[in-house]
Structure formats: structure tokens, C-alpha cells
């Protein structure tokens, strides 16, 4: 096997994780290197470019080459439509294009055998009782088949989405097999809980999130705002990093503007101002207040909702009699056309960890008016230039900003162009490159350090335990001698 062969799991690495080698083999390897008689043979082996596959070489001058990744993700990125879907699909594609071996473990009603060359391992999933979506499946992830695959393929990294149930299984596999663990945080569940369940569950949920940041070697969040939120809630600071954002500027592009699609979205009123929202129609998206916003806009303004979800029927009744169209779920070119054929994108959701739909809208050439909450503040960093932000709950201000754009087409056009120029800076290939070459490497290095310190801690713990045991035995021995000393009471000095 060539020393630096592309895709080789034995590529030279300055951060090679020694935890992958069994300790006896590693100790034996270190001993061999310390023997003067073997230095010459080792030098010849390295010069020939051939390496025995059982012994990784540590070289501080070479970058890490990650080439075997196990991705645990729920809900499935192949069936459930969300911002997380786009991120993980692009991640898998990026890793495969880089030549990496990828395995995806996910619950899916109709799983593909593979995706872009990545092996897909399906696990049993179940629906949430309070969120009726056939594709939003969670999974316990406990599977002999998954464990067998991890043991035989021995990935260098386990990357799991959170929060959810699959993160517990992935953590168990990582600790059991001593594989570095990366946890990425995508859905801000503490904001969802009061909308769907009992608000008293928020504190236990934060306890679980804190546990995840401590159990992982690296926790990735989708925005600096979400990183601050986790730190504020006492999550482990040193283990948190931001997963660089990205958007496909070819798929989402102003060139997809289409008169036929605009006609569908406006109900035949092509010249009317057209607002659009794209995403899940759920209670957590805070879509009902759009009615209040529309009541304060110029007459004839139209609104289109693109997407589906458990709140669709309720929203259709809520907007009954208003110039609103529900387009349903759109994919592929139809989705690209729906974005590009509107004028202004409205985003009232306050639970976004990032807000991929806002990036897609900006890439499609739309002016954006969004609430100043969550990860949206990370996207619209130049307020008034690349987009507008309004304070949480201030729908009068939201209406004023939208009305300003409607009444001044040149300002709307300038914002659209500035937004497009802003997102052109972010591509998925760059985000994946940073992830696999820097952030995965960091996780492997942290895990390697943990393994070494864990071994030291175990030795110290065993030493202390032995001392305590010997002390207890000695005390017990003295107590026995005292009890057997029948003449003790007859001696003058005895108490």
C-alpha cells in the first residue's frame, strides 16, 4: 500500500488518532522505534514508500486526510424537506467528490441503497405524536447491523445531527469503539417545546443539549448567534464551533424567473407585488401574523406560501378571503422558479438556527424582510442593504419595511442585487473543505488527547483504589489482632 495513496486510511497524518490502534500494538510499535537495531529497517521502509497497514505513522508535517465518515442524521435528508436536508445532501456530495468513503445512517420510509456513492443504512423510525408528518421520523438507532458496519469499516469520524434520539446511539457507538464524535446542532428544540408540548420540558431539554456538547469531541452550530445561545445556557464553550454556511447559487438563481410560475403564484395578477414564504408550514414558523402584515400593505399585494406541513389546513382557513395562494411542496426547477418569480421574501420564524431559505431567497434575487431572531441575524449582517430585519413581534414595522420596498422598486432592486452578491461569497465546496480538513481534524485531535488522558486517569484511579484497599485491609488486620488480644485488659497501660 502506498504511503500517501489517495483515499488510503493509512495516509500520513500529523493528527493520526492512536486510539484506533489497540494499546498492546501501539506500545510494541513505540518500543520497536526505540530500538537502535531497528532504526535502519524503519528508514528503509519509509524510503520505499510502503507501509505495513497495521501500523499508522505519525508525521507532524502532513495535514490530516479524512477519508471515512459515518453520518447519522434524523429526519432523513432523502425524504424530509428542510434546511437540514440541503446541508447534509451537500455535505455527502462534497465528501464523495473529495474521494471520501461515506456511510449514512438514517430512518427513511423509502431509503435509497446509496446516495452519490455513499452507502445508506436504514434504521427503524417512528413519527412524533404531536407533529403529523409522514417523513419526519426519529430513531433509537440501536441496530446490530449498524454496529457490525462500524466495526468492519472503522470510520475515522462519526458525525451525528442533533437534537434527537439518534444522537444517543451515535454517542454510544463512538464511545464503545473509541471513534471521534462530531455533533451538529440544527433544530432549536427549546423554542419548539412551548409551541407543541409542555413548557416545563425546556429545562430538561437544555440539560440534554449540555450533555451532548460534553459527550462530543466537537459540537457544530449553524450560526454565531446559536453559538452564543448555547454558551449562555452553560454548554461547553471549548467544544463549540460554527459550521460554515453555504448555498447553491446555480440552483437558486434569478435566471429561473418564470412568467408562468408567477401567474400561478399571483392568481393571474402578474403586475401585482408578490411576497413569498418557502418552508415548512408549522406552528413554530410563526406564519399566522403575516395576515396582520398584509392588512397594512398596499392594496393588491399578493402572497404565496410554498411548502407543506401540519398547520396548512389551519393557515388556509386563517387566510381565507385574502389574496394568498398555497402552492404546496415544490422541488427541483419548480422550486427555483418559485423563488425567482417573486419580489420579496418574508421570514417571520423566530426559531431558525440559521435560515437556509433566506440564503436561497437572496441567491434567487429577492429582497428579504425577516425577524431579527436566531440565526437570521447572522445572514443579514448589513441591515438595509442586503435585507431588512424587524424587531420580534413588531409587525407594524415589518409592514412598513415591505411597503417601502413595494413603493420604491429601485430600492427593492438594489437590495436584491446586494443580497445576491453577498451569498455568492458562500459555496458548499468551501464549507465542506473547512469541515473535513479543519473541524474534523480538530475533533480527531481532541479525541486522541482524551484517550491518552483517560488511560492516565484509569491508572491513577486504580492506584488510588489499591492504596485504599490495602489501607482498609491493614486497618481490618489491626482490628482483628486487637480483638484476639485476650490479655489486653490485664496490662497496666490498657485503657
Buried (B, 14 or more C-beta within 10 A) or exposed (E): EEBBEEEBBBBBBEBBBBBBBEEEEBEEBEEBEEEEEEEEEBEEBBEEEEBEEEBBBEBEEBBBBBBBBBBBBBBBBBBBBBBBBBBBBBBBBBBBEBEBBBBBBBBBBEBBEEBBBBBBBBBEBEBBEEBEBEBBBBBBBBBEEBBEBBEEEEBBBBBBBBBBBBBBBBBBBBEEBBBBBBBBBBBBBBBBBEBBBEEEBBEEBBEEBBBBBEBBBBBBBBBEBBBEBBBEBEBBEEBBBBBBBBBBBEBBBBEBBBEEBBEBBBEEBEEBBBBBBBBBBBBBBBBBEBBEBBEBBEEEBBBBBBBBBBBBEEBEEBBEEEBBBBBEEBEEEBBBBBBBBBBBBBBBBBBBBBBBBBBBBBBBBBBBBBBBBBBBBBBBEEEEBBBBBBEEBEBEBBBBBBBEBBEEEEBBBEBBBBBBEBBEEBBBEEBBBBBBBBBBBBBBBBBBEBBEEEEEEEEEEEEEEEEEEEEEEEEEEEEEEEEEEEEEEEEEEEE
